[in-house]
């Protein structure tokens, strides 16, 4: 993963196992070059996140895919 990039999209929401290996990298709701996750919540078995592009998404804890989204702006 490239943590020094100056242009996006920025897929920096990741799941790491206890050995430090990356299991998945969360999908973003858009392909905008400035999109990134700006907030994340873990509630029970669910992951929720806000994106810079204005989406509130539910992220699968199994593979990082988006299982639901809604535009909030």
C-alpha positions as CSV (number, residue, x, y, z in Angstrom):
1,X,0.0,0.0,0.0
2,X,1.2,3.5,-0.9
3,X,0.8,5.7,2.2
4,X,2.7,8.7,0.6
5,X,0.4,9.3,-2.3
6,X,-0.8,12.9,-2.9
7,X,-3.8,11.9,-5.1
8,X,-6.6,9.5,-4.4
9,X,-8.8,7.8,-4.1
10,X,-7.4,7.0,-0.6
11,X,-8.3,3.5,0.5
12,X,-6.7,3.6,3.9
13,X,-9.4,1.8,5.9
14,X,-7.8,-1.7,6.3
15,X,-8.2,-4.8,8.3
16,X,-5.0,-6.3,9.8
17,X,-4.7,-9.7,11.5
18,X,-2.7,-10.4,14.7
19,X,0.4,-11.2,12.6
20,X,0.2,-7.8,10.9
21,X,-0.9,-9.0,7.5
22,X,-3.5,-7.0,5.6
23,X,-6.6,-9.0,5.2
24,X,-8.6,-6.5,3.2
25,X,-8.7,-2.8,2.1
26,X,-12.2,-1.2,2.3
27,X,-13.9,-0.2,-0.9
28,X,-14.9,3.4,-1.3
29,X,-18.3,4.5,-2.4
30,X,-17.0,6.6,-5.3
31,X,-14.0,6.7,-7.6
32,X,-13.4,10.4,-7.0
33,X,-9.7,11.2,-6.8
34,X,-10.2,13.0,-3.5
35,X,-12.4,10.4,-1.8
36,X,-11.3,8.8,1.5
37,X,-12.9,7.6,4.8
38,X,-12.9,10.3,7.4
39,X,-14.6,8.5,10.3
40,X,-15.3,4.9,11.2
41,X,-17.4,3.2,13.9
42,X,-17.4,-0.4,14.9
43,X,-20.7,-1.3,16.5
44,X,-21.2,-5.0,17.4
45,X,-20.4,-7.0,14.3
46,X,-20.9,-4.0,12.0
47,X,-18.5,-1.4,10.6
48,X,-19.8,2.0,9.5
49,X,-17.8,4.9,7.9
50,X,-18.3,8.4,6.5
51,X,-16.5,9.2,3.3
52,X,-15.2,12.6,2.2
53,X,-17.6,12.5,-0.7
54,X,-20.6,12.5,1.8
55,X,-21.6,8.9,2.0
56,X,-22.4,6.9,5.2
57,X,-21.6,3.3,4.4
58,X,-21.9,-0.1,6.0
59,X,-18.7,-2.1,5.4
60,X,-18.5,-5.9,5.4
61,X,-16.1,-7.1,8.1
62,X,-15.5,-10.2,6.1
63,X,-14.0,-8.6,2.9
64,X,-14.2,-4.7,3.2
65,X,-16.9,-4.4,0.5
66,X,-19.7,-1.9,0.9
67,X,-22.9,-3.7,1.8
68,X,-25.1,-0.5,2.1
69,X,-24.7,3.2,1.6
70,X,-26.6,6.4,1.7
71,X,-25.7,9.9,0.6
72,X,-25.7,12.3,3.6
73,X,-24.8,15.7,2.1
